Amino acid sequence: MPSSSVCWGIEIGAGSIKGLKLEAAGDGVRVADFIHVPHKAVLSTPGIDQNDAMRIGLGAFINQVDLGNASVAISVPGHSAFARFAKLPPVEPKKVPDIVKFEAVQQIPFPIEQVEWDYQTFKSDDSPDIEVGIFAITRERIMERLTMYEEVGITPDYVTLSPVAAYNALAFDLSFTEKTPGTIILDIGTTSTDLVIAEAGRVWIRTFPIGGHHFTEALVNAFQLSYPKAEKLKREAESSKHARHIFQAMRPIFGDLAQDVQRSIGYYQSLHKDAKLERLIGLGSTFRLPGLRKYLRQQVQMDVFRLEQFKRLSLEGPRAGEFQAQTLQFATAYGLALQGLGMATLEANLMPASVIKTAMWQRKVKWFGVAAGVAVAAGAAMFVRPFIDSTAVNDNPPPREIDAVISRVNSLKNDAQDVLQAGQENPVVGQVLNLLENRDIPAKILNDVGLMLQSAQAKAPTKDGDPVFIVKSLSMDYSPPVDHSNDPNYVPPPPPADGSPPPPPRPSIEVTMEISTTAAATQADAQKLVISTIDAWLKANAKRPGVPYDIEVTPNPSRVVGTEVGGGRSEPAGPGVTQTGVPETRTGIMGRFGPSGGGRGGAIMGEGGGSPGAGAFDPNAGAASSTPDQSTASALEAIGRLAPLPATPPIAEGTTVTTFRVQWSNMINPPAPKSEGEPK
């Protein structure tokens, strides 16, 4: 089970993914880790596939953090969910849940069985009234978001609205009570703004559709800029010499924002005649815009502050400055992590009960075997121990098997020492040992293949929902760094233009993948399809934070290797493929990964089915009788016998199947240098 004293709060924003890991420390919390993963482009950029961009960002996020032994809390945007508030009639406390459910049916604009919802009651010591906040999201939307997390191996424990998380962060950090001055929290996001009013022990939330995107669009229209350039200009507005002109271009959006804030305040005060709102606290990077605080102060006639740092949250060490600079962006993640630690004021959790039960069961299953083993051992000890004590002989010599095991351990230690010494003296042996440091890279490359196929499916979906590409084979060949010191014909590349020393040679993994498609009617159309999807993905993701290698491709990494027009005949059995076009693990055979022969090695994944009736596989056949390739072939034949793959259906008449070979290099980055005092 995840620890209740450690929690990751994860927010997928339009500009980046933010993660904050908190640990309970007495009455407070301590920052254990944090991460900020920018998207390739802001999600509001016209034409961008938002779901694809979020999946890529989550893939980069999960490659850089360890979520083990910690609970996970995530948020959903305020504009994709519902927050409704109502006063309850005077009833007995035990009847409150029934009254709340009745209110939920009235307030939520969807059938109650189609939503996930939760509620929070507010009661002041100075008033007999009970107010309730009802928070809900459609089951379709929450499952779509959970599926995205599940694809990268994350199963959240808590789901709540972004404005709820932002309120929880400030309520904890500023120690809100019923006596705290009436406070407005204004979190300006990319496409919408969350307004939270905290006053007299109660909370009220409203979300309206004005955000940073609208300021960017104003600059696009005013200066005839592309969206990315306008976004950059907006972020640099405060230091720009054209700040006054930029402010004038965005002034209409300032007015719309202030008008919605005033309308929200007016509506709240019409419901609570005695409300006294005294200050406004701004969150979000949009609050850095020049003149925004001054403009809002004039319009709402109250003090306007921008959150600069957290009072009860800090980080010591070399990353303290980095965390301080990004304080404004971590408020939602802060509130999410607090909810996972049980320190949140609002505890609304929209996580579906069915998903929670499934996750808890999966986490408990692995402990059943351990518990059973402990029970058996404890039971045996109760009966066996007295017998052992009664028959023990003090002068009984240790069994010879113990001496044999100790001797074997010492022999293995000596062998290991010899291997490590040889690695320092012989570069080839050293390369073999270095493979241990890169043993996780093939799995990351397979993940890349899955991401590029998902991206292709999103860009060019088929009418019937079938995969746009089928992976026929995938091979990986490892190449150690090439030493050209003894090659008289080697011409070194020109030195870097900045005068820095040339980078040292790097090991690489050469990847060759064969894919086929029936999504194009002609070979020329198929070539355009693969260039705009697979080739484009490889080039766009050449360098990514947290990935231990750089992708290098030629100008044209893919080429046609075969075309077939259906005529009622069958293709040979190929690998099983999921609905997204990602090869299933069952259908591939992971082979060797390491130097062999001339210093190269490979991992092979592809058509591994043998035909029924193939020759028997001898498990005892080894190096004395077979080469590694022969042993692999025998193993494939045995697997084909035991679990033959189904034959590929006949190709429909007139359907064109085009097969491509795609090749690229994964240049492995050197390990990051260890800081002083870090164990080597």
C-alpha positions in Angstrom: 0.0 0.0 0.0 1.3 3.5 -0.7 2.4 5.3 2.4 0.0 7.8 3.9 2.9 10.0 5.0 4.3 10.5 1.5 2.3 11.8 -1.5 2.9 13.0 -5.0 0.7 15.8 -6.2 0.6 15.9 -10.1 -1.0 18.6 -12.2 -1.2 18.6 -16.0 -1.2 22.2 -17.0 -1.5 23.7 -20.4 2.2 24.8 -20.4 3.8 22.0 -18.4 3.3 19.1 -16.0 4.1 19.9 -12.3 4.8 17.3 -9.7 5.4 17.9 -6.0 6.3 15.2 -3.5 5.6 16.0 0.2 6.4 14.1 3.3 4.6 14.6 6.6 7.0 16.1 9.2 5.3 16.7 12.6 2.5 19.3 12.2 4.0 20.4 8.9 5.3 19.0 5.6 8.7 18.7 3.9 9.4 18.9 0.2 11.0 15.5 -0.8 11.1 16.2 -4.5 9.6 18.3 -7.3 9.6 18.2 -11.1 8.5 20.6 -13.8 8.2 19.1 -17.4 7.3 21.7 -20.0 5.2 20.6 -23.0 6.8 20.9 -26.5 4.2 23.6 -27.1 1.5 25.2 -25.0 -1.6 23.0 -25.3 -3.7 26.0 -26.4 -1.6 26.4 -29.6 -3.9 26.1 -32.6 -3.7 22.7 -34.4 -1.9 20.8 -31.5 -3.2 17.4 -30.4 -3.7 18.1 -26.7 -4.1 14.4 -25.7 -1.0 13.4 -27.6 1.0 16.2 -26.1 -0.1 15.3 -22.6 0.8 11.6 -23.1 4.3 12.6 -24.3 4.7 14.9 -21.3 3.5 12.1 -18.9 6.0 9.7 -20.5 8.8 12.1 -19.9 7.5 12.7 -16.3 7.4 9.1 -15.3 10.9 8.5 -16.7 12.3 11.0 -14.2 10.6 10.3 -10.9 10.0 7.3 -8.6 6.3 7.0 -7.5 6.9 3.9 -5.4 5.6 3.7 -1.8 3.8 7.0 -2.2 0.2 7.9 -2.7 -0.7 9.9 -5.8 -3.2 12.8 -6.1 -4.1 14.4 -9.5 -6.4 17.2 -10.5 -8.9 17.9 -13.2 -9.4 21.4 -14.6 -12.2 23.4 -13.1 -13.9 24.0 -16.5 -14.2 20.2 -17.1 -16.0 19.6 -13.8 -18.8 21.1 -11.7 -18.8 22.9 -8.3 -22.3 23.8 -7.0 -23.2 25.3 -3.6 -26.4 25.4 -1.6 -27.8 25.9 1.9 -29.4 22.9 3.6 -32.6 23.0 5.6 -32.3 22.4 9.3 -32.1 18.6 9.7 -30.6 16.0 12.0 -26.9 15.3 11.2 -27.6 11.7 10.2 -30.0 12.9 7.5 -27.5 15.3 5.9 -26.2 12.7 3.3 -29.7 12.1 2.0 -30.5 15.8 1.7 -27.1 16.3 0.0 -27.9 13.6 -2.5 -31.2 15.2 -3.3 -29.5 18.6 -3.8 -26.9 16.8 -6.0 -29.6 15.5 -8.3 -31.1 19.0 -8.6 -27.8 20.8 -9.0 -25.8 18.5 -11.4 -26.8 19.0 -15.0 -26.4 15.2 -15.8 -28.1 12.0 -14.6 -26.5 11.2 -11.2 -25.6 7.7 -12.3 -23.4 9.2 -15.1 -21.2 11.2 -12.8 -18.6 10.8 -10.0 -19.4 13.2 -7.2 -18.5 14.1 -3.6 -19.4 16.9 -1.2 -18.2 19.0 1.7 -20.3 20.7 4.3 -19.5 24.1 5.9 -20.8 25.2 9.2 -19.9 28.3 11.3 -20.0 28.4 15.0 -21.8 31.8 14.7 -24.6 30.5 12.5 -27.0 27.5 12.6 -27.0 27.3 8.8 -25.2 24.4 7.0 -23.9 25.0 3.5 -22.7 22.3 1.2 -20.4 22.3 -1.7 -21.0 19.6 -4.4 -18.2 18.6 -6.7 -18.8 16.4 -9.7 -17.4 15.2 -13.1 -18.9 13.0 -15.7 -17.7 9.4 -15.6 -16.7 9.6 -19.2 -14.3 12.5 -18.6 -12.7 11.0 -15.4 -12.2 7.7 -17.1 -10.5 9.4 -20.1 -8.1 11.2 -17.7 -7.4 8.0 -15.7 -6.8 6.0 -18.8 -4.1 8.5 -19.8 -2.4 8.0 -16.5 -2.8 4.3 -16.6 -0.9 4.2 -19.9 2.2 5.3 -18.2 1.7 3.0 -15.1 0.1 5.6 -12.7 -3.0 4.7 -10.7 -4.0 7.8 -8.6 -5.5 7.5 -5.2 -7.2 10.9 -5.2 -8.8 13.1 -7.9 -10.1 16.6 -7.2 -10.7 19.9 -8.9 -7.9 22.3 -9.5 -9.6 25.2 -7.7 -10.2 22.9 -4.7 -6.5 22.0 -4.7 -5.4 25.6 -5.0 -7.7 26.5 -2.0 -6.3 23.7 0.1 -2.7 24.9 -0.6 -3.4 28.5 0.6 -5.7 27.4 3.4 -2.9 25.3 4.8 0.0 27.7 4.0 -1.7 30.8 5.3 -3.5 28.9 8.2 -7.1 29.9 7.3 -9.7 30.0 10.1 -13.1 31.4 10.4 -11.5 34.6 11.6 -9.3 35.0 8.5 -10.2 38.1 6.5 -12.4 37.3 3.5 -10.0 36.2 0.7 -10.4 35.8 -3.0 -8.1 33.4 -4.7 -7.7 34.1 -8.4 -5.9 31.3 -10.3 -5.6 32.4 -13.9 -5.0 29.4 -16.1 -4.4 29.1 -19.8 -8.0 28.7 -21.1 -10.0 29.6 -17.9 -9.8 31.2 -14.5 -10.7 29.7 -11.2 -12.1 32.1 -8.6 -12.3 30.8 -5.0 -13.8 32.9 -2.2 -12.9 31.8 1.4 -14.8 33.7 4.0 -16.2 32.9 7.5 -15.3 29.2 7.3 -17.1 28.6 4.0 -15.8 28.3 0.4 -17.4 29.2 -2.9 -16.0 28.5 -6.4 -16.6 29.8 -9.9 -14.8 29.1 -13.1 -15.1 31.4 -16.2 -13.6 31.1 -19.7 -10.9 33.8 -19.7 -7.2 32.8 -19.4 -3.7 33.3 -20.6 -4.7 32.0 -24.1 -6.9 35.0 -24.6 -4.1 37.5 -23.8 -1.9 35.6 -26.3 -4.7 35.8 -29.0 -4.9 39.6 -28.4 -1.2 39.9 -29.2 -1.6 37.7 -32.3 -4.3 40.0 -33.6 -2.7 43.2 -32.6 0.8 42.6 -34.0 0.1 39.9 -36.6 2.4 37.4 -35.0 2.3 33.6 -35.0 0.9 32.0 -31.8 4.3 30.8 -30.5 5.9 34.2 -31.0 2.9 36.0 -29.3 3.2 33.6 -26.4 6.9 34.4 -26.1 6.2 38.1 -26.2 3.6 37.8 -23.5 6.0 36.0 -21.2 8.7 38.6 -21.7 6.4 41.6 -21.5 7.6 42.7 -18.1 11.2 43.2 -19.4 10.3 44.3 -22.9 11.0 47.9 -24.1 7.6 47.7 -25.7 5.8 46.9 -22.5 3.4 49.9 -22.9 2.2 48.8 -26.4 1.9 45.2 -25.2 -0.3 46.3 -22.3 -2.5 48.4 -24.6 -3.0 45.4 -26.9 -4.1 43.2 -24.0 -6.2 45.9 -22.2 -9.6 44.6 -23.5 -8.8 41.2 -22.0 -7.9 42.9 -18.7 -11.3 44.5 -18.8 -13.1 41.2 -19.5 -11.2 39.5 -16.7 -12.0 42.3 -14.2 -15.7 42.3 -15.2 -16.0 38.6 -14.5 -14.3 39.0 -11.2 -16.6 41.8 -10.2 -19.6 39.8 -11.4 -18.5 36.8 -9.2 -18.0 39.0 -6.2 -21.4 40.6 -6.6 -23.2 37.3 -6.9 -21.5 35.9 -3.8 -22.4 39.0 -1.8 -26.0 38.7 -3.0 -26.1 35.3 -1.3 -24.2 36.3 1.8 -25.2 39.9 2.8 -22.8 40.0 5.7 -19.7 38.9 3.6 -16.6 41.1 4.0 -14.0 40.5 1.3 -10.8 42.3 2.0 -8.0 40.9 -0.3 -7.3 39.1 -3.5 -4.4 36.7 -4.0 -3.3 35.8 -7.5 -1.9 32.5 -8.7 -0.6 31.4 -12.1 2.1 32.7 -14.4 -0.4 35.0 -16.2 -0.3 37.1 -13.0 3.2 38.2 -13.9 1.7 40.4 -16.7 2.7 44.0 -16.2 0.0 46.2 -14.8 -2.5 43.4 -14.1 -2.4 43.7 -10.3 -2.7 47.5 -10.4 -5.7 47.2 -12.8 -7.5 44.7 -10.7 -6.9 46.7 -7.5 -8.6 49.7 -9.1 -11.5 47.7 -10.3 -12.3 45.6 -7.3 -11.3 48.2 -4.7 -9.3 45.9 -2.4 -5.7 44.8 -1.9 -4.3 42.5 -4.6 -1.3 40.3 -3.9 0.7 37.9 -6.0 1.9 34.8 -4.3 5.7 35.0 -4.3 6.6 32.1 -2.0 5.0 29.6 0.4 5.3 30.2 4.1 5.1 26.6 5.3 6.8 25.0 2.4 10.5 25.3 1.5 13.4 23.3 0.1 17.0 23.3 1.2 19.9 22.3 -0.9 21.1 23.1 -4.4 17.6 23.1 -5.9 16.2 25.6 -3.5 16.6 28.5 -5.9 15.0 26.6 -8.8 12.0 25.8 -6.6 11.7 29.3 -5.3 11.6 30.6 -8.9 8.6 28.3 -9.8 6.6 28.9 -6.6 3.6 30.4 -8.5 3.2 27.2 -10.6 3.1 24.7 -7.8 0.1 25.8 -5.8 -2.2 23.2 -7.3 0.3 20.4 -6.9 0.9 21.6 -3.3 -2.8 21.3 -2.5 -3.1 17.8 -4.1 -0.2 16.4 -2.1 -1.7 17.8 1.1 -4.9 15.9 0.4 -2.9 12.7 0.0 -1.4 13.4 3.4 -4.8 14.0 5.0 -4.0 17.7 5.7 -6.5 19.3 3.3 -9.4 21.4 4.4 -11.6 20.3 1.4 -11.4 16.5 1.0 -13.6 16.0 -2.0 -12.3 12.9 -3.9 -13.8 12.2 -7.4 -11.8 8.9 -7.8 -14.3 6.2 -8.9 -14.9 3.6 -6.2 -14.5 0.7 -8.6 -11.1 1.9 -9.6 -10.0 2.4 -6.0 -11.1 -1.2 -5.1 -9.3 -2.7 -8.1 -6.1 -0.8 -7.3 -6.3 -1.8 -3.6 -6.8 -5.4 -4.6 -3.9 -5.5 -7.0 -1.6 -4.0 -4.3 -2.7 -6.5 -1.7 -2.5 -9.6 -3.8 1.3 -9.7 -3.8 1.3 -9.7 0.0 -1.0 -12.7 0.3 1.8 -15.1 -0.6 4.1 -13.4 1.9 1.5 -13.6 4.6 0.8 -17.2 3.9 4.6 -18.0 4.0 5.0 -16.2 7.3 2.0 -18.1 8.8 3.3 -21.4 7.7 6.8 -20.6 9.1 5.3 -19.4 12.4 3.2 -22.5 12.7 6.1 -24.8 11.9 8.3 -23.0 14.4 5.7 -23.7 17.2 6.0 -27.4 16.7 9.5 -27.9 15.2 11.5 -25.7 17.6 10.9 -27.8 20.8 11.9 -30.9 18.8 15.1 -29.2 17.7 15.9 -28.0 21.1 15.5 -31.4 22.6 17.7 -33.2 20.1 20.4 -30.5 19.7 24.0 -31.6 20.4 26.4 -28.9 21.3 29.4 -30.5 19.8 27.6 -31.3 16.5 30.0 -30.1 13.7 28.6 -27.8 10.9 27.5 -29.7 7.9 29.9 -30.0 5.0 27.5 -28.3 2.7 28.0 -25.0 4.6 31.7 -25.1 4.0 31.1 -25.9 0.3 28.8 -22.9 -0.1 31.3 -20.5 1.7 34.0 -21.8 -0.6 31.9 -21.2 -3.7 31.0 -17.7 -2.6 34.7 -16.8 -2.1 35.5 -18.3 -5.6 32.8 -16.2 -7.2 34.1 -13.1 -5.4 37.6 -13.7 -6.9 36.1 -14.3 -10.4 34.1 -11.1 -10.1 37.2 -9.2 -9.1 39.1 -10.6 -12.1 36.3 -9.5 -14.4 36.2 -6.0 -13.0 40.0 -5.8 -13.3 39.8 -7.0 -16.9 37.2 -4.3 -17.6 39.8 -1.7 -16.7 42.5 -3.2 -18.8 40.5 -4.4 -21.8 38.1 -2.0 -23.5 36.0 -4.8 -25.0 35.4 -6.3 -21.5 34.7 -2.8 -20.3 32.0 -2.3 -22.9 30.3 -5.6 -21.8 30.2 -4.3 -18.2 28.9 -0.9 -19.3 25.8 -2.7 -20.8 24.6 -3.2 -17.2 24.2 0.6 -16.8 22.1 0.7 -20.0 20.0 -2.3 -19.4 16.8 -0.2 -19.1 17.3 1.5 -22.5 15.6 -1.3 -24.7 12.4 -0.9 -22.6 12.5 2.9 -23.1 13.0 2.4 -26.9 9.9 0.1 -26.9 8.0 2.8 -25.1 9.1 5.3 -27.8 7.7 2.9 -30.5 4.4 2.9 -28.6 4.4 6.7 -28.4 5.1 7.2 -32.1 2.4 4.7 -33.1 -0.1 6.4 -30.8 0.9 9.7 -32.3 0.4 8.3 -35.8 -3.0 6.9 -34.9 -4.1 10.3 -33.5 -2.9 12.1 -36.6 -4.3 9.7 -39.2 -7.1 7.7 -37.6 -8.7 5.0 -39.8 -12.4 4.9 -40.4 -12.9 1.4 -38.9 -10.6 2.1 -35.9 -7.9 -0.4 -37.0 -4.3 0.4 -36.5 -2.8 2.7 -39.1 0.5 0.9 -38.8 1.4 -2.7 -38.0 4.8 -3.5 -36.6 6.2 -6.5 -38.4 9.7 -6.6 -36.8 11.9 -4.6 -34.5 15.6 -5.1 -33.9 18.2 -3.3 -31.8 22.0 -3.5 -32.4 24.4 -2.2 -29.7 27.5 -0.4 -30.9 30.3 0.6 -28.5 32.1 4.0 -28.9 34.4 3.8 -31.9 38.1 4.5 -31.3 39.6 6.1 -34.4 43.0 6.7 -32.8 44.7 4.0 -34.9 42.8 4.7 -38.1 45.0 6.7 -40.5 42.1 7.3 -42.9 39.7 8.8 -40.3 38.8 12.4 -40.8 37.5 14.0 -37.6 34.5 16.3 -37.7 35.1 20.0 -37.5 35.4 21.3 -33.9 32.4 23.1 -32.3 32.0 26.7 -33.3 32.0 27.9 -29.7 35.6 26.6 -29.2 34.6 23.9 -26.7 36.4 20.5 -27.0 34.7 18.0 -29.3 32.3 15.6 -27.4 33.7 12.1 -26.7 32.4 9.2 -28.8 29.2 7.7 -27.5 27.8 4.1 -27.6 24.7 3.8 -29.6 21.8 1.4 -30.3 20.8 1.2 -33.9 17.1 0.4 -34.4 15.5 -1.1 -37.4 11.8 -1.4 -37.5 9.6 -2.7 -40.3 6.0 -1.5 -40.4 3.2 -2.0 -42.8 0.0 0.0 -43.5 -3.2 -0.4 -45.5 -4.3 3.1 -44.7 -3.2 4.5 -48.1 -4.4 3.6 -51.5 -1.1 4.0 -53.3 2.6 3.7 -52.4 3.0 7.4 -52.9 0.2 8.1 -50.4 1.7 5.6 -47.9 5.1 7.4 -48.2 3.5 10.7 -47.4 1.7 9.1 -44.4 4.9 7.6 -42.9 6.8 10.9 -43.4 4.2 13.0 -41.7 3.8 10.6 -38.8 6.7 8.3 -38.0 9.5 10.3 -39.5 8.1 13.5 -38.0 7.9 12.0 -34.5 11.5 10.8 -34.6 12.7 14.3 -35.6 10.5 16.1 -33.2 11.6 14.0 -30.2 15.3 13.9 -30.9 16.2 15.4 -27.6 13.9 15.1 -24.5 14.6 15.9 -20.9 15.0 12.8 -18.8 15.6 10.4 -21.7 19.1 8.9 -21.5 19.8 9.0 -25.3 19.4 11.3 -28.3 17.7 10.2 -31.4 19.6 10.7 -34.7 18.1 10.1 -38.1 19.0 10.7 -41.7 16.9 13.2 -43.7 14.8 10.2 -44.8 14.8 7.5 -42.1 12.1 5.4 -43.7 12.0 3.6 -47.1 9.6 1.3 -48.9 10.7 -2.4 -48.9 7.7 -4.0 -50.3 4.2 -3.5 -51.7 1.4 -6.0 -52.1 -2.0 -5.7 -53.6 -4.7 -8.0 -52.0 -6.1 -10.8 -54.2 -7.6 -13.2 -51.7 -4.2 -14.7 -50.5 -2.8 -14.8 -47.0 0.3 -13.2 -45.6 2.6 -15.2 -43.3 1.7 -15.2 -39.7 2.9 -11.9 -38.1 3.1 -10.5 -34.6 0.0 -9.9 -32.6 -1.0 -6.3 -32.5 -3.1 -4.3 -30.0 -5.8 -1.9 -31.1 -3.4 0.9 -31.0 -0.8 -0.8 -33.2 1.6 -1.5 -30.4 3.2 -4.9 -30.5 2.1 -7.2 -27.7 4.8 -8.5 -25.5 3.6 -12.0 -26.0 4.2 -12.0 -29.7 7.8 -10.7 -29.6 11.0 -12.5 -28.5 13.6 -10.4 -26.7 16.9 -11.8 -27.7 20.5 -10.9 -26.9 21.5 -7.4 -26.0 25.2 -7.0 -25.7 28.5 -7.3 -27.6 29.0 -10.4 -29.6 31.4 -11.3 -32.3 32.8 -8.1 -33.6 31.7 -6.0 -30.6 28.0 -5.7 -31.7 24.9 -7.2 -30.3 21.2 -7.0 -30.8 17.7 -7.4 -29.3 15.2 -8.8 -31.8 11.5 -8.5 -31.6 9.4 -9.7 -34.5 7.6 -12.7 -36.1 8.4 -15.5 -33.7 5.9 -18.1 -34.5 7.1 -21.5 -35.7 4.9 -23.9 -37.7 3.3 -26.9 -36.0 5.3 -30.0 -36.3 8.7 -28.2 -36.2 11.7 -30.0 -34.9 11.9 -30.6 -31.2 13.7 -28.1 -29.1 16.5 -29.5 -26.9 16.8 -27.4 -23.8 20.2 -28.9 -23.1 21.7 -27.8 -26.5 24.3 -25.3 -25.6 27.5 -23.7 -26.9 29.1 -27.1 -27.6 26.5 -28.0 -30.2 24.7 -24.8 -31.3 25.5 -21.2 -32.0 23.4 -18.6 -30.1 21.4 -18.0 -33.3 20.7 -21.7 -33.7 19.5 -21.9 -30.1 17.3 -18.9 -30.6 15.8 -20.5 -33.8 15.1 -23.7 -31.8 13.4 -21.7 -29.1 11.3 -19.9 -31.6 10.2 -23.2 -33.1 9.3 -24.6 -29.7 7.2 -21.4 -28.9 5.5 -21.7 -32.2 4.5 -25.2 -31.4 3.2 -24.4 -27.9 1.5 -21.1 -28.7 1.2 -20.8 -32.5 0.2 -17.3 -33.7 -3.0 -17.0 -35.7 -2.6 -16.6 -39.5 -3.1 -13.1 -40.8 -6.5 -12.7 -42.5 -6.5 -12.5 -46.3 -5.8 -9.1 -47.8 -9.0 -7.7 -49.2 -9.3 -7.5 -53.0 -7.7 -4.3 -54.2 -6.2 -3.3 -50.8 -2.6 -2.1 -51.0 -0.2 -3.2 -48.2 3.0 -1.1 -48.1 5.9 -2.1 -45.9 8.5 0.3 -44.8 11.8 -0.1 -43.1 12.5 2.7 -40.6 16.0 3.1 -39.1 17.4 5.4 -36.5 20.2 5.7 -33.9 19.8 6.1 -30.2 23.0 7.8 -29.1 23.5 7.0 -25.4 24.3 10.0 -23.3 27.1 9.8 -20.7 26.0 9.5 -17.1 25.6 12.8 -15.3 28.6 13.6 -13.1 28.1 12.9 -9.4 28.2 15.8 -7.0 30.6 16.1 -4.2 29.8 13.9 -1.3 27.5 11.7 -3.4 28.5 8.0 -3.2 30.2 6.7 -6.4 
